[in-house]
Every structure is written in C-alpha cells, then in structure tokens.
Amino acid sequence: AVEANAITFAYPGASRPVLRDVSLGIARGERIAIVGENGAGKTTLAKLLVGLYQPDAGSVLLDGAPLTEGRAVAIRRRIAAVFQDYASFQLTLRENVGFGDVARLRDDQALAVAAKRADLEAFVATFPDGFDTYLGRQFGDTELSGGQWQRVALARAFFRDADLLVLDEPTAALDPLAELALFERFAELVEGRTAIMISHRLGAARLADRVIVLQDGQIVEQGHHDALVDQGGVYAALFAAQAQWYR
Ligand code: ADP
C-alpha cells in the first residue's frame, strides 16, 4: 500500500507549492485515476508517490515505511512508471524495451509479449531487423513519432514485473479515443496490481476503482466515477464538458 500523509511540495525556486497538505491512501491492487486540469499537480503527486521526489513537509509511506530517496532506488524494480518526460533511447528496440528488466534482454518471447501488450506488434513487424532495429535518427533511419515512442516506453514498463504501475497521460500525441484504448489495455494488464492512471481527459477515470480530482494542488473530490457524476461537483462538470468524446 502507498500512503501520502499531508504532503506539501514546491519545485526549487518556485514561490508557491504545487501540492498543499495532500493526504491519500492507496490499497494494494487498487486502481486509481488522478484527474484535473493541466497544471493541477497530477504528475508531481505521482512522482512523490513513487519516490522520485521527496516532499517538503509530510511523508510518503510504502508498505508502512517511509519512502526515502535511498529506499526509492532500492525498490525501483517494483515500480514501472511511464511519465510524459519518458526516456527515448537512441538504441535498438530490444534495448529500449529490455531496459525494463536487463536480465531478460535476450528473451525474444518475453519482448514480444511486452510489445504486444503495448500495441507495438504490427509496428515491429515492419522493422527491417525486428527487435534489433536501431530506433531514432542518430544510429538508424527508423524514426518514431511521439505516440510510438510512448508505446515503446509502455512496453518497457510492461516488460518489468512491477507491482506498482503508473501511466502518466501517455498520449498528448493521441486523440481521446486512442488514449482511452491505451488506458483500457493498461487496466487489463495491471489486473491485481496497484495502478495509477493520470490524465486531464476522463476516459481513463471510468476504468478506475477510485478517482482523485486535483485542483490547484489539492484533492477536491474523490470517489467512483458514477458517484462523482451524481455528486454534481467539479468532476461532474469536467465530465459533462468531455462526454461527447466517450459516448
Ligand atoms: P499536471 O500533471 O496536473 O499537468 P504538474 O504536476 O505537471 O501538473 O505541474 C504542476 C505545476 O508544477 C505546474 O505549474 C508546472 O508548471 C509546475 N512544474 C512541473 N514540473 C516542474 C519542474 N520540473 N520544475 C518546475 N516547475 C514544474
């Protein structure tokens, strides 16, 4: 389980904190969606929950013990996160995906499963050297679009046998329905594992056990999609504005 206790966080040099006094408990196996407008602090909260950042005040606990910087490094294998600022390595596809679990870098079958889960399969089939194709302009001539790089990052996360998965708005490059399809795939894959999905679009929220609504660095509403829509508050208004995408 992951637990944030009254955390406050400001980026170095910023005059005001991005998150103020945020408390949140996530049970093992729970699927959470964090939603809110751009700039609300969603990504920052997720990075604090996986120990990439340390709070200025308050604490984050993982399985009851503080998630210090040292511990965050030690348990990195248990966490698979795909953030917007995902890394795209100018190496082969094998290396790009396999960095999720270097010990299995030569396991083509495992690589194929991860590629399939990330919806990369058909795309890989067009590569001249399969998994050994160099990606990017630096060494090869198979340049990928932003959306394709994101799928590669997703395959990397799937390849690692993590028990906490984070998918951060993977799809600035995708339209809402393509984004929803990717989140659906993600939700299927995480079965039984703890998952955090982040988006300013609400398609993913309906896949979650619980939706956390962030506004200006604070949690203003939380609950199941249906309950929040009935409540008629911030979430209901956001959903009404986007509903035409998901009908
Ligand atoms: P969201 O994910 O909801 O769009 P973010 O957590 O990315 O929100 O950002 C919240 C606020 O923090 C924004 O005002 C953003 O400009 C600022 N911010 C995000 N990342 C950084 C950073 N690395 N350094 C400084 N400010 C940042």
Residues whose N, C-alpha, C, O or C-beta is under 5 A from the ligand:
A	BS01	ADP	Y11 V18 E37 N38 G39 A40 G41 K42 T43 T44
